[in-house]
Amino acid sequence: MSLIELKDVSYAYPGETKLVIKHLSLTLERGWCLVVRGDNGSGKTTLFRILNGLAFPVEGRYLFDGTEITEKYLGVSRNSKLFHKRVGYLFQNPDIMLFNGRVFDEVAFGPRQMGLSDAEVEMRTKDCLDLFGIADLADKAPYHLSGGQKKRVALAAVMALNPEVIVLDEPFAGLDGKTREFLGGFLAELKESGKTLIVATHDDRLQEALADQVLEL
Amino acid sequence: MIPEWMKNEDTYVPPGGGGTFAVRTIRAIGGAVGRLQFQQGHEKKYALPALVKLFILVAAILALSLSHHRLVMLAYTAVLLLYLCTWPPRDIGHILAGALAAAGLTLILVLPAMFLKPEGVSGNLNLVWKVFLSVVMVSIFNHTTQWNHITGALRRLHVPGIFIFTLDITLKYVVLLGRFIRDVLTAYIHRAVGRNDKKYQSVGGVMGLTFLRGTEMSREMYEAMRCRGFTDDYKGL
């Protein structure tokens, strides 16, 4: 069974008739990487919102691991929590993801939610801080970090949940060369470890290195 | 190097219940932001100009305030409710909820006077009734007139430019900050995969973040204005 299946999916914003996404079908297997390309306003972010259960198709079906993701299905708290645990989303704007007072608490937020023991939370958080090279920022307020640092913290916060699918909306936007290189390497390693990736990017090198499938919107 | 636990799948069973607070808040904010952002309401293509409507509104409120006759108030009530009957139920709900809230607040404010001077109860109740009717009228005007037409009408009435500008900017930033809060809560839900025992701490974090963002936005706007020649001396529109 494919992990993600979109069957003839169309989407229009509430109250509008014009379709932003028209009859889109795609299948994504476990461990694959889908690169999504398209101009501004082509519907990339809308597609990501659908894949993350934040918006729902007006036509067609979205199946995740064989289960149809609908508003009703995600309306059940337990389903919603499990789905969001399995699908991690790095928003294009990391600012909106960082609402805790310290970087450490930001990264630890997910593991704490999962009800892990204090030792496990500490271990996961430290691992993520080290992995993303932000251990020295642990006590700083996320709001006052630079754009690149915020992106690292946001990604660390997503990865601390250990999702099976990681959706990244323009992960390279606003990053310097060094951070891009780091992030590209990290995503390659992540793919190697069997995670499923969905990435919106205009970076040809990243596409070449990671993509099993390319979707042009 | 990716840590070992990240290479394996978690066997996680989330707890049931909870999580409705953020969803409800997002819906409420989304609705309010949507209404403000696309505030076209019921303005029809051939509607009365906003200036005329504004005059009628001010005149109607003045006449109502000055009237002491209960029949006038009954007539106002009948006309307004009849007019509202032609509207979609959701809009009627919004208007009446706002008007009833304002009337309720007025009632609380005049309660001491009603107890201290029982013979003035009737007058105080009239006041509450007038507040209700006035708020209904203002809400109808607001629903049937686009925001830019309202500010246009105010401009034609020679209301000082700085006042209109402040009004416009306030509305714009209410929408922007509303959108920001909605997005933060959406991101919060995405990571709130269990039971949050420190919900109020998270809410405080969102509020603090919004305050910081608001401060930053106002600073950025001021700097952008200065870069375009603003010298703290506002020239009218």
Interface residues (C-beta under 8 A of the other chain):
Chain A: N52 L54 S77 R78 S80 K81 L82 H84 K85 G88 Y89 F91 N93 D95 I96 M97 L98 F99 N100 G101 F109 G110 R112 Q113 M114 G115 M123 R124 D127 L131 Y143 A157 V158 M159 L161 N162 E164 F186 E189 L190 S193 G194
Chain B: M1 I2 P3 W5 M6 K7 E9 D10 Y12 V13 P14 P15 G16 G17 G18 G19 T20 F180 D183 V184 T186 A187 Y188 I189 H190 R191 A192 V193 G194 R195 N196 S202 G205 V206 G208 L209 L212 R213
